Amino acid sequence: MATNEGRAFTSIRIIGSGLIGTSIGLALAARGVQVEMLDRDSKAQKLAQDLISSEIAADPEVVLFAIPASALAETFEREYVLNPGSKFIDIASVKTKPQVDVSRIKGASTRFLATHPMAGREVGGASSARADLFEGRTWIYCPSFPDGTQVDSDVLEAGLWIAISLGATPISMSASRHDAAVALVSHLPQIVSSLLAAQLKGADSEDLDLAGGGLRDTTRIAASDPELWQEIIASNAQEILPLLINLQNDLATFIQRLGESASVGDLIEAGNQGR
């Protein structure tokens, strides 16, 4: 593996100055990489750059997209035209759409690595960024496209170096398998948590004072950013819908059997098995 003082590259431009993008920037700057933060929100960009406090390279070796999947096509095409020899990496929460968008640009697929660090917090923004956010977490990457196109080795090397140096464990996966997996382990839990927390609107404060850890645990991620999750769920609706239908069916069955003695036991037992 070609490195420069232990680094796979010396400069990076991160487009998107939210929680994940800024956390990556903080961690890379601490490892001697020159980091430039960009964002359509100039205040967010300035805050992220100030927090990172890094020199900015004129021509970054890597361009990392920490933006919603729906915004990738236009942003990627602009950056690719400026410097087609760069290494391009994205970290969106869905992977099929980014690959489809990039594959429409001739010659771009081999320079683009779709990835997704499985890390986050219920609070967003650059001010919530943490350099240790990815330690001990999984970082999914897609080394090939559905048509068989392989990502260039230097781009793959850069993506793997980011994940490993930030303390994550890289796992290779196809985009379609990724989207199905995160629908189950990430997107569905967010929906369920938000649905549950929505039932608390208008609740008596004295009743809520009685709540223990169970309610706090199951509603913690309901504090997530609505705009961000609207984007994520819309982008992966095809994979999420069957899961919601299954949940709906299970709930309907439970309601129908609520008066039966075995109903609650069956529900809890099924939950035990899933857990």
N, C-alpha and C positions, 0 to 999 in steps of 0.2 A: 504494500500500500504506500503510494507516494504521499509524503507529508512534509510540512514545513514546520520544524520545531514541534512535532507532535500534532500539527494541524493539517487537515485535508485541504484547507483553503485559508486565506488570510483576510478576506473581506466579503461582506454580505449586505445586501439591501433587503430589508424586511418591509413588505408592503402590508400595512395593517397594524395599528398601534394599540390593539386591545390587550386583553389579559394574556393570551397565548403568544402572540407576536412579541410583545414586550418581555415576557418571561424568557423566551428563546434569546432575545437580544441581550438581556441581562446576563444570562448564563454564558453566551458566546463571548461577550466583551470581557468577562472575567477570565476567559481562556485565551485572551490576546487577539481575538478577531476584531477587525474594524467593522463596526455596525452602523448602518444608516437606516433610520426609521422613517417611513413615509406613511401618510394617512390622508384621506380626503378631508378629515377634520383637523385643521391646522393646530388647534389647541391640544388635541390628543397627540399629534405628532411631536409637538414641542415638549410636552410633558414626558413622553417616552424617551426622546433623545436626551433630555436633561437627566433623566433617571439613569440612563445607560452611560452617559458621559464618555462617549467614544469618538475617536477620530473617524472621519468619513473618507472612504476611498472614492476616487473619481469614477473608476470602472470596476464595480464589484464583480467578484468571481462567481458569486451565487446570488440568485434572486429568489427569495422565499415569499410566497403568497399566503398571508395570514388573513384572508378575506373570505366572505361567503362564496359558495360555489357559483351562485348566480352572477357574481361580479367578475369571475375569473376570465372569461373569454376575452372581453375587451381589454382588461388589464394585461393579461398575458401577451396578447398580440402586440400591444404597444411596446412592452419590454423586449419581446423576441425580435421585433424589427430593429430596435436600437442595438441589440447585441446578440445575434443568434448563436454565438459560441459560448454564451454563459451557461451555467447550470441552473435549471429552474426546478423548484420544489414547491409543492403546495401542502397545506395541512388542514384542508376543509374537512368537515365531519361526514361528508359523503364522497365517494370516489368515482362512481360511474360517470357522473356528469362532467367532472374536470377532464377525465380521459377522452370523453366524446368531444368536448369542445376543442381540446388541443389537437386531436387527430384530424380535425378539419383544416389545419394549417400545414401545408406541405413541408415535410422535413422536420417538424417540431417535436414529434412524438419521442424520438430518441434522446432529446435534450430535457425531457420533463419527467420528474418522479413524483407520483401521487403518494402522499403519506398522511397519516393521521395519528398524532400523539393522543393516547387515551388518558388524558389528564385535564383537569379544569377545576373551577371553583364556582360556587353559586353567586359570587360577586365578580363583576367584570371590570374592564377598563385597565389602563396602564398603571393606575395607582394601586391596583390589587396584584400586580405582577410579582412573581417570586422566582428567583433563579433556580430553586430546588424543586420546582413544580413537577418535574418529570422523573425525579429519582424513584426507582422501583416500579415505574409504570411501563405499560406496553406501548410500543410505537410501531404501528402497522405501516408497511410500505408495499407498493405494487410495482414489481420490477418489469412487468410486461403489460402490453395492451391486449384487448380481446382478439385482435387480428394476428397476434403473435409477435408484433414488434417489440424488441427488447430495448430497454433503456440503456444508454451508453454507460460503460463501466465507471467513467470518471464522475458522472452524475450520481450514480448509485453509491459510489464511494463517499461522496460528499454527504448524501442523505444519511447513510449508515453512521458516518462519523458524528454527525449532529446528534443522532439518537443516543449512541453509545456514550459520547462524551458528556451528555446531559443526564446520564444515569439511567436511561431507559433501556428496555429490551426490545430490539427490532424483531418483528415477525412478518415474514413474507406472506402475501395473500392477494388473491385476485380482487378486482374492484367489486364485482358482483357479490362475492362471498363476504367481503367486508361490509357492504351495505346491508346485507341480510343479518349479519351478526350484530352490528351496532343498533339495528332496529329493535332487536330483542334485549340487549344488555344496557342500552343507553337511552334510546328514544322512547321506548315504551315506559320505562321507569319514570322519565320526566313527565309524560302525559298522566300517568297514574298519580304521581305526587301532586301535580297541579290540580287534577280533578278532586283529590281528597282535600287539599288546602282550600279549594273554592267553596267547599261545604262549610268552612269556618266563617265565611263572610256574615257579619251581623250577629255572630254568636255573643252571648253574654260574657263579659270579661271575667266574671266570677267563675263561670264554668271553665273558661280557658285556663284560669289559674290552677285548676286541678290537674292539668295535663302533665303527664310524666314524659320520660324519654322516648316512649314509643311514638307519640305524636310528633315530637321534634325530629326524630330520626326519619320518619316516613314523609315529612313535609319539607325537609331541609332544602332540597333542590327546587322546590316550588318558588324559591326566591330568585330563580334564574332570569336572565334578560329575555323579555317577551319577543323583541324584534329578532334576536339571534335565533330563538327556537322556532319562531314562525318560518324562518328561512330553512332551518335544518329539517323540520318535519315536512314542509312542502317539497323539499328536494328528494326526500326518501319515502314519500307517501305510498309508493307501490309496495315497498317491503313492510311498512308499518300497518297498512290496512288489514291484512290477514290476521295479524296479531291482535288488533283491536276487535275484530269479529270473534275470534276465539275467546277473548276476555268478556265480550258482550254475552256470548252464549253461556259461558260459565256463570256469569252473574245472573242471567235469566233463570238458569237451572237452580241456582241457590235460592233465588226469590221464590220460585215455585215450591221448593221443598222446605222452606223455612220452618214450617210447623212440625216437620218430621224429626224424630229424635236423632237420627243418624246424620242429618244434613250438615250441622256444624262440625261434627267430628270428621266427616268426609272432606270438608273444606280445609280444615286445619291439617289433616293427614296429607292431603295433596300438596299443601304448602310446605309441610315438613320434607316431603320427597323432593320437591323442587329446590328447596333451600339446601 
